[in-house]
Amino acid sequence: MYATILAVLLEPHSTTHATAQFRFWAKRMFRLVTTPHANLVAHENRPVAVKDQIYHSSFSSLPPLLPSQRAAPLAFLRAHS
């Protein structure tokens, strides 16, 4: 679905992607954010992550932890979200 939303936002006047209702919904709910490296889909000024990217997005910014600090990532994410 992410790829279809991205295709709708990249080609807003094309009618070849999905249904008219889906295109309307995608244009209303999301916007295209262009960076030097990639085109991203954003919702309410936050980048959208697909299910496969959630773990990497959440935990890649965390510092390395000792085994006794298992609760630290959850506390860190709650404090910074």
MMTF fields as JSON, N, C-alpha, C and O atoms, coordinates in Angstrom:
{
  "mmtfVersion": "1.0.0",
  "mmtfProducer": "UNKNOWN",
  "numBonds": 323,
  "numAtoms": 324,
  "numGroups": 81,
  "numChains": 1,
  "numModels": 1,
  "chainsPerModel": [1],
  "groupsPerChain": [81],
  "chainIdList": ["A"],
  "bondAtomList": [4, 2, 8, 6, 12, 10, 16, 14, 20, 18, 24, 22, 28, 26, 32, 30, 36, 34, 40, 38, 44, 42, 48, 46, 52, 50, 56, 54, 60, 58, 64, 62, 68, 66, 72, 70, 76, 74, 80, 78, 84, 82, 88, 86, 92, 90, 96, 94, 100, 98, 104, 102, 108, 106, 112, 110, 116, 114, 120, 118, 124, 122, 128, 126, 132, 130, 136, 134, 140, 138, 144, 142, 148, 146, 152, 150, 156, 154, 160, 158, 164, 162, 168, 166, 172, 170, 176, 174, 180, 178, 184, 182, 188, 186, 192, 190, 196, 194, 200, 198, 204, 202, 208, 206, 212, 210, 216, 214, 220, 218, 224, 222, 228, 226, 232, 230, 236, 234, 240, 238, 244, 242, 248, 246, 252, 250, 256, 254, 260, 258, 264, 262, 268, 266, 272, 270, 276, 274, 280, 278, 284, 282, 288, 286, 292, 290, 296, 294, 300, 298, 304, 302, 308, 306, 312, 310, 316, 314, 320, 318],
  "bondOrderList": [1, 1, 1, 1, 1, 1, 1, 1, 1, 1, 1, 1, 1, 1, 1, 1, 1, 1, 1, 1, 1, 1, 1, 1, 1, 1, 1, 1, 1, 1, 1, 1, 1, 1, 1, 1, 1, 1, 1, 1, 1, 1, 1, 1, 1, 1, 1, 1, 1, 1, 1, 1, 1, 1, 1, 1, 1, 1, 1, 1, 1, 1, 1, 1, 1, 1, 1, 1, 1, 1, 1, 1, 1, 1, 1, 1, 1, 1, 1, 1],
  "groupList": [{"groupName": "MET", "atomNameList": ["N", "CA", "C", "O"], "elementList": ["N", "C", "C", "O"], "formalChargeList": [0, 0, 0, 0], "bondAtomList": [1, 0, 2, 1, 3, 2], "bondOrderList": [1, 1, 2], "singleLetterCode": "M", "chemCompType": "L-PEPTIDE LINKING"}, {"groupName": "TYR", "atomNameList": ["N", "CA", "C", "O"], "elementList": ["N", "C", "C", "O"], "formalChargeList": [0, 0, 0, 0], "bondAtomList": [1, 0, 2, 1, 3, 2], "bondOrderList": [1, 1, 2], "singleLetterCode": "Y", "chemCompType": "L-PEPTIDE LINKING"}, {"groupName": "ALA", "atomNameList": ["N", "CA", "C", "O"], "elementList": ["N", "C", "C", "O"], "formalChargeList": [0, 0, 0, 0], "bondAtomList": [1, 0, 2, 1, 3, 2], "bondOrderList": [1, 1, 2], "singleLetterCode": "A", "chemCompType": "L-PEPTIDE LINKING"}, {"groupName": "THR", "atomNameList": ["N", "CA", "C", "O"], "elementList": ["N", "C", "C", "O"], "formalChargeList": [0, 0, 0, 0], "bondAtomList": [1, 0, 2, 1, 3, 2], "bondOrderList": [1, 1, 2], "singleLetterCode": "T", "chemCompType": "L-PEPTIDE LINKING"}, {"groupName": "ILE", "atomNameList": ["N", "CA", "C", "O"], "elementList": ["N", "C", "C", "O"], "formalChargeList": [0, 0, 0, 0], "bondAtomList": [1, 0, 2, 1, 3, 2], "bondOrderList": [1, 1, 2], "singleLetterCode": "I", "chemCompType": "L-PEPTIDE LINKING"}, {"groupName": "LEU", "atomNameList": ["N", "CA", "C", "O"], "elementList": ["N", "C", "C", "O"], "formalChargeList": [0, 0, 0, 0], "bondAtomList": [1, 0, 2, 1, 3, 2], "bondOrderList": [1, 1, 2], "singleLetterCode": "L", "chemCompType": "L-PEPTIDE LINKING"}, {"groupName": "VAL", "atomNameList": ["N", "CA", "C", "O"], "elementList": ["N", "C", "C", "O"], "formalChargeList": [0, 0, 0, 0], "bondAtomList": [1, 0, 2, 1, 3, 2], "bondOrderList": [1, 1, 2], "singleLetterCode": "V", "chemCompType": "L-PEPTIDE LINKING"}, {"groupName": "GLU", "atomNameList": ["N", "CA", "C", "O"], "elementList": ["N", "C", "C", "O"], "formalChargeList": [0, 0, 0, 0], "bondAtomList": [1, 0, 2, 1, 3, 2], "bondOrderList": [1, 1, 2], "singleLetterCode": "E", "chemCompType": "L-PEPTIDE LINKING"}, {"groupName": "PRO", "atomNameList": ["N", "CA", "C", "O"], "elementList": ["N", "C", "C", "O"], "formalChargeList": [0, 0, 0, 0], "bondAtomList": [1, 0, 2, 1, 3, 2], "bondOrderList": [1, 1, 2], "singleLetterCode": "P", "chemCompType": "L-PEPTIDE LINKING"}, {"groupName": "HIS", "atomNameList": ["N", "CA", "C", "O"], "elementList": ["N", "C", "C", "O"], "formalChargeList": [0, 0, 0, 0], "bondAtomList": [1, 0, 2, 1, 3, 2], "bondOrderList": [1, 1, 2], "singleLetterCode": "H", "chemCompType": "L-PEPTIDE LINKING"}, {"groupName": "SER", "atomNameList": ["N", "CA", "C", "O"], "elementList": ["N", "C", "C", "O"], "formalChargeList": [0, 0, 0, 0], "bondAtomList": [1, 0, 2, 1, 3, 2], "bondOrderList": [1, 1, 2], "singleLetterCode": "S", "chemCompType": "L-PEPTIDE LINKING"}, {"groupName": "GLN", "atomNameList": ["N", "CA", "C", "O"], "elementList": ["N", "C", "C", "O"], "formalChargeList": [0, 0, 0, 0], "bondAtomList": [1, 0, 2, 1, 3, 2], "bondOrderList": [1, 1, 2], "singleLetterCode": "Q", "chemCompType": "L-PEPTIDE LINKING"}, {"groupName": "PHE", "atomNameList": ["N", "CA", "C", "O"], "elementList": ["N", "C", "C", "O"], "formalChargeList": [0, 0, 0, 0], "bondAtomList": [1, 0, 2, 1, 3, 2], "bondOrderList": [1, 1, 2], "singleLetterCode": "F", "chemCompType": "L-PEPTIDE LINKING"}, {"groupName": "ARG", "atomNameList": ["N", "CA", "C", "O"], "elementList": ["N", "C", "C", "O"], "formalChargeList": [0, 0, 0, 0], "bondAtomList": [1, 0, 2, 1, 3, 2], "bondOrderList": [1, 1, 2], "singleLetterCode": "R", "chemCompType": "L-PEPTIDE LINKING"}, {"groupName": "TRP", "atomNameList": ["N", "CA", "C", "O"], "elementList": ["N", "C", "C", "O"], "formalChargeList": [0, 0, 0, 0], "bondAtomList": [1, 0, 2, 1, 3, 2], "bondOrderList": [1, 1, 2], "singleLetterCode": "W", "chemCompType": "L-PEPTIDE LINKING"}, {"groupName": "LYS", "atomNameList": ["N", "CA", "C", "O"], "elementList": ["N", "C", "C", "O"], "formalChargeList": [0, 0, 0, 0], "bondAtomList": [1, 0, 2, 1, 3, 2], "bondOrderList": [1, 1, 2], "singleLetterCode": "K", "chemCompType": "L-PEPTIDE LINKING"}, {"groupName": "ASN", "atomNameList": ["N", "CA", "C", "O"], "elementList": ["N", "C", "C", "O"], "formalChargeList": [0, 0, 0, 0], "bondAtomList": [1, 0, 2, 1, 3, 2], "bondOrderList": [1, 1, 2], "singleLetterCode": "N", "chemCompType": "L-PEPTIDE LINKING"}, {"groupName": "ASP", "atomNameList": ["N", "CA", "C", "O"], "elementList": ["N", "C", "C", "O"], "formalChargeList": [0, 0, 0, 0], "bondAtomList": [1, 0, 2, 1, 3, 2], "bondOrderList": [1, 1, 2], "singleLetterCode": "D", "chemCompType": "L-PEPTIDE LINKING"}],
  "groupTypeList": [0, 1, 2, 3, 4, 5, 2, 6, 5, 5, 7, 8, 9, 10, 3, 3, 9, 2, 3, 2, 11, 12, 13, 12, 14, 2, 15, 13, 0, 12, 13, 5, 6, 3, 3, 8, 9, 2, 16, 5, 6, 2, 9, 7, 16, 13, 8, 6, 2, 6, 15, 17, 11, 4, 1, 9, 10, 10, 12, 10, 10, 5, 8, 8, 5, 5, 8, 10, 11, 13, 2, 2, 8, 5, 2, 12, 5, 13, 2, 9, 10],
  "groupIdList": [1, 2, 3, 4, 5, 6, 7, 8, 9, 10, 11, 12, 13, 14, 15, 16, 17, 18, 19, 20, 21, 22, 23, 24, 25, 26, 27, 28, 29, 30, 31, 32, 33, 34, 35, 36, 37, 38, 39, 40, 41, 42, 43, 44, 45, 46, 47, 48, 49, 50, 51, 52, 53, 54, 55, 56, 57, 58, 59, 60, 61, 62, 63, 64, 65, 66, 67, 68, 69, 70, 71, 72, 73, 74, 75, 76, 77, 78, 79, 80, 81],
  "secStructList": [7, 2, 2, 2, 2, 2, 2, 2, 2, 2, 1, 6, 6, 7, 1, 7, 1, 1, 7, 2, 2, 2, 2, 2, 2, 2, 2, 2, 2, 7, 3, 3, 3, 3, 7, 1, 1, 7, 3, 3, 3, 3, 3, 6, 6, 3, 3, 7, 7, 7, 4, 4, 4, 2, 2, 2, 2, 2, 2, 6, 6, 1, 7, 7, 7, 7, 4, 4, 4, 6, 6, 2, 2, 2, 2, 2, 2, 2, 2, 6, 7],
  "xCoordList": [0.816, 0.0, 0.869, 0.519, 2.017, 2.92, 3.365, 3.401, 3.7, 4.155, 3.052, 3.328, 1.821, 0.702, 0.456, 0.206, 0.525, 0.357, 1.466, 1.208, 2.695, 3.817, 3.625, 3.907, 3.152, 2.917, 1.836, 1.954, 0.782, -0.289, 0.25, -0.096, 1.094, 1.631, 2.669, 2.798, 3.405, 4.401, 3.747, 4.251, 2.623, 1.901, 0.451, -0.439, 0.198, -1.15, -2.234, -3.412, -1.873, -2.884, -3.09, -3.946, -2.325, -2.454, -3.649, -3.895, -4.381, -5.526, -5.244, -6.167, -3.98, -3.649, -3.369, -3.264, -3.247, -2.936, -4.195, -4.813, -4.579, -5.692, -7.012, -7.173, -7.936, -9.262, -9.307, -8.42, -10.328, -10.489, -10.663, -10.154, -11.372, -11.583, -10.255, -9.981, -9.429, -8.129, -7.234, -6.567, -7.21, -6.384, -6.817, -5.974, -8.127, -8.643, -8.205, -7.752, -8.342, -7.953, -6.458, -6.05, -5.64, -4.189, -3.763, -2.907, -4.355, -4.006, -4.472, -3.831, -5.585, -6.12, -5.361, -5.19, -4.906, -4.302, -2.783, -2.22, -2.119, -0.664, -0.113, -0.818, 1.154, 1.831, 3.219, 3.754, 3.779, 5.087, 6.163, 6.083, 7.164, 8.316, 9.515, 9.881, 10.122, 11.263, 12.546, 12.709, 13.455, 14.773, 15.802, 15.458, 17.054, 18.07, 18.277, 18.771, 17.896, 18.157, 16.939, 17.087, 15.73, 14.543, 13.273, 13.274, 12.2, 10.861, 10.177, 10.148, 9.631, 8.99, 7.533, 7.137, 6.739, 5.337, 5.214, 5.776, 4.483, 4.305, 2.824, 2.011, 2.493, 1.139, 1.263, 1.977, 0.581, 0.654, 2.104, 2.515, 2.865, 4.265, 5.204, 6.274, 4.818, 5.676, 5.834, 4.866, 7.04, 7.221, 6.454, 6.341, 5.939, 5.193, 6.168, 6.971, 6.098, 6.954, 6.079, 5.041, 6.492, 5.771, 6.167, 7.164, 5.396, 5.597, 7.021, 7.569, 7.616, 8.969, 10.021, 11.114, 9.72, 10.683, 10.544, 11.401, 9.498, 9.222, 10.334, 10.78, 10.787, 11.833, 13.097, 13.686, 13.518, 14.746, 14.594, 15.522, 13.452, 13.224, 13.22, 13.722, 12.662, 12.526, 13.827, 14.149, 14.567, 15.694, 17.064, 18.069, 17.144, 18.451, 19.087, 20.309, 18.275, 18.817, 19.143, 19.665, 18.845, 19.093, 20.556, 21.216, 21.072, 22.448, 22.535, 21.527, 23.719, 23.864, 23.573, 23.929, 22.928, 22.51, 23.131, 23.48, 23.261, 23.679, 22.463, 21.334, 22.661, 21.509, 20.589, 19.398, 21.103, 20.268, 19.407, 18.623, 19.528, 18.809, 17.703, 17.518, 16.972, 15.962, 14.819, 14.236, 14.48, 13.368, 13.769, 12.9, 15.036, 15.504, 14.985, 14.599, 14.952, 14.445, 12.998, 12.653, 12.158, 10.76, 10.637, 9.861, 11.382, 11.355, 11.883, 11.354, 12.92, 13.489, 12.472, 12.303, 11.79, 10.803, 9.619, 9.109, 9.181, 8.058, 8.438, 7.617, 9.672, 10.107, 10.295, 10.155, 10.609, 10.925, 9.872, 10.153, 8.684, 7.645, 6.527, 5.571],
  "yCoordList": [-1.183, 0.0, 1.26, 2.261, 1.205, 2.356, 2.725, 3.902, 1.723, 1.974, 2.614, 3.48, 2.197, 2.773, 4.219, 5.072, 4.501, 5.876, 6.757, 7.875, 6.257, 7.008, 7.268, 8.369, 6.279, 6.454, 7.5, 8.295, 7.501, 8.496, 9.898, 10.844, 10.035, 11.354, 11.827, 13.027, 10.897, 11.277, 11.695, 12.576, 11.063, 11.374, 11.722, 10.894, 12.909, 13.236, 13.284, 13.124, 13.498, 13.599, 12.291, 12.22, 11.267, 9.974, 9.215, 9.245, 8.54, 7.74, 6.248, 5.438, 5.874, 4.456, 3.768, 2.542, 4.529, 3.944, 3.797, 4.795, 2.572, 2.246, 2.863, 3.221, 2.977, 3.511, 5.011, 5.559, 5.655, 7.09, 7.393, 8.397, 6.534, 6.727, 6.614, 7.414, 5.63, 5.474, 6.678, 7.179, 7.145, 8.305, 9.539, 10.296, 9.748, 10.871, 10.771, 11.755, 9.578, 9.356, 9.583, 10.225, 9.062, 9.198, 10.663, 11.11, 11.403, 12.825, 13.642, 14.626, 13.237, 13.968, 13.664, 14.552, 12.427, 12.013, 12.177, 12.339, 12.138, 12.113, 13.226, 13.788, 13.528, 14.474, 13.926, 13.099, 14.391, 13.937, 14.865, 16.084, 14.273, 15.026, 14.6, 13.425, 15.552, 15.258, 15.657, 16.804, 14.698, 14.949, 14.705, 14.159, 15.092, 14.822, 13.334, 12.955, 12.49, 11.055, 10.242, 9.185, 10.718, 9.901, 10.74, 11.866, 10.167, 10.732, 9.966, 8.735, 10.688, 10.066, 10.457, 11.53, 9.575, 9.845, 10.319, 9.703, 11.412, 11.95, 12.104, 12.381, 11.919, 12.127, 12.992, 12.633, 14.121, 15.091, 15.481, 15.542, 15.742, 16.175, 15.151, 15.514, 13.887, 12.808, 11.77, 11.441, 11.251, 10.234, 8.961, 8.565, 8.341, 7.101, 5.938, 5.913, 4.98, 3.793, 2.575, 2.409, 1.737, 0.493, -0.488, -0.288, -1.53, -2.478, -3.033, -3.236, -3.276, -3.822, -2.826, -3.239, -1.534, -0.515, -0.075, 0.656, -0.495, 0.028, -0.319, 0.553, -1.55, -1.933, -1.134, -0.59, -1.059, -0.322, 1.156, 1.76, 1.744, 3.162, 3.441, 4.476, 2.531, 2.746, 2.542, 3.309, 1.513, 1.123, 1.463, 1.228, 1.997, 2.325, 3.527, 3.67, 4.392, 5.586, 5.369, 6.271, 4.194, 3.94, 3.615, 3.025, 3.99, 3.627, 2.136, 1.535, 1.526, 0.113, -0.094, 0.737, -1.202, -1.454, -2.728, -3.639, -2.776, -3.986, -4.886, -4.398, -6.195, -7.095, -6.716, -7.024, -6.065, -5.703, -4.465, -4.079, -3.85, -2.611, -2.825, -1.988, -3.92, -4.233, -3.235, -3.029, -2.622, -1.681, -0.302, 0.534, -0.058, 1.256, 1.667, 2.825, 0.783, 1.225, 1.704, 2.701, 1.008, 1.404, 2.771, 3.617, 2.982, 4.265, 5.377, 6.488, 5.07, 6.048, 6.433, 7.615, 5.432, 5.696, 6.481, 7.375, 6.166, 6.911, 8.358, 9.26, 8.584, 9.931, 10.794, 12.015, 10.171, 10.92, 10.812, 11.156, 10.354, 10.267, 11.227, 11.288],
  "zCoordList": [0.0, 0.0, 0.0, -0.625, 0.713, 0.742, -0.67, -1.028, -1.463, -2.833, -3.673, -4.502, -3.465, -4.212, -3.798, -4.649, -2.498, -2.021, -2.585, -3.03, -2.566, -3.115, -4.602, -5.074, -5.344, -6.775, -7.039, -7.971, -6.218, -6.369, -6.099, -6.807, -5.078, -4.746, -5.757, -5.999, -6.346, -7.358, -8.669, -9.365, -9.01, -10.245, -9.89, -10.088, -9.378, -8.883, -9.955, -9.636, -11.197, -12.251, -13.013, -13.895, -12.686, -13.35, -12.774, -11.569, -13.645, -13.206, -13.286, -13.199, -13.451, -13.598, -12.268, -12.223, -11.187, -9.885, -9.051, -8.68, -8.754, -7.854, -8.318, -9.485, -7.392, -7.722, -7.448, -6.793, -7.945, -7.721, -6.231, -5.732, -5.54, -4.103, -3.354, -2.458, -3.713, -3.071, -3.358, -2.453, -4.597, -4.946, -4.166, -3.684, -4.038, -3.269, -1.814, -1.228, -1.229, 0.16, 0.358, 1.326, -0.552, -0.431, -0.517, 0.247, -1.439, -1.583, -0.381, -0.009, 0.226, 1.362, 2.651, 3.486, 2.825, 4.089, 4.139, 5.222, 2.996, 2.975, 2.095, 1.257, 2.306, 1.418, 1.107, 1.844, 0.026, -0.436, 0.106, -0.041, 0.733, 1.245, 0.416, 0.396, -0.262, -1.117, -0.409, 0.008, -0.279, 0.298, -0.791, -1.839, -0.577, -1.594, -1.864, -2.926, -0.898, -1.037, -1.451, -2.064, -1.125, -1.41, -1.343, -0.845, -1.852, -1.702, -0.576, -0.586, 0.388, 1.538, 1.611, 1.154, 2.19, 2.433, 3.878, 4.783, 4.098, 5.443, 5.754, 4.871, 7.021, 7.527, 8.77, 9.706, 8.788, 9.88, 10.178, 11.337, 9.128, 9.196, 9.828, 10.317, 9.824, 10.32, 9.222, 8.536, 9.05, 8.004, 8.338, 9.498, 7.305, 7.443, 7.292, 6.359, 8.206, 8.142, 7.895, 8.535, 6.981, 6.759, 7.85, 8.544, 7.996, 9.089, 9.137, 10.22, 7.986, 7.942, 8.432, 8.821, 8.424, 8.82, 10.275, 10.773, 10.964, 12.299, 13.281, 14.027, 13.303, 14.254, 14.001, 14.936, 12.755, 12.428, 12.767, 13.306, 12.464, 12.749, 14.242, 14.681, 15.027, 16.455, 17.217, 18.124, 16.849, 17.678, 17.108, 17.779, 15.916, 15.353, 16.036, 16.019, 16.639, 17.283, 18.756, 19.412, 19.28, 20.692, 20.951, 20.096, 22.116, 22.455, 22.782, 23.154, 22.651, 23.01, 24.5, 25.336, 24.81, 26.188, 26.732, 25.98, 28.034, 28.72, 28.887, 28.834, 29.088, 29.246, 30.403, 30.358, 31.423, 32.567, 32.305, 33.172, 31.164, 30.855, 29.826, 28.943, 29.922, 28.917, 28.88, 27.816, 29.969, 30.007, 29.479, 29.231, 29.307, 28.873, 27.49, 27.331, 26.477, 25.165, 25.216, 24.582, 25.96, 26.054, 26.738, 26.295, 27.788, 28.481, 27.566, 27.561, 26.799, 25.872, 24.801, 24.499, 24.222, 23.171, 23.714, 23.038, 24.908, 25.497, 25.77, 25.602, 26.189, 26.517, 25.255, 25.319, 24.122, 22.915, 21.831, 20.683, 22.142, 21.104, 21.367, 20.595]
}
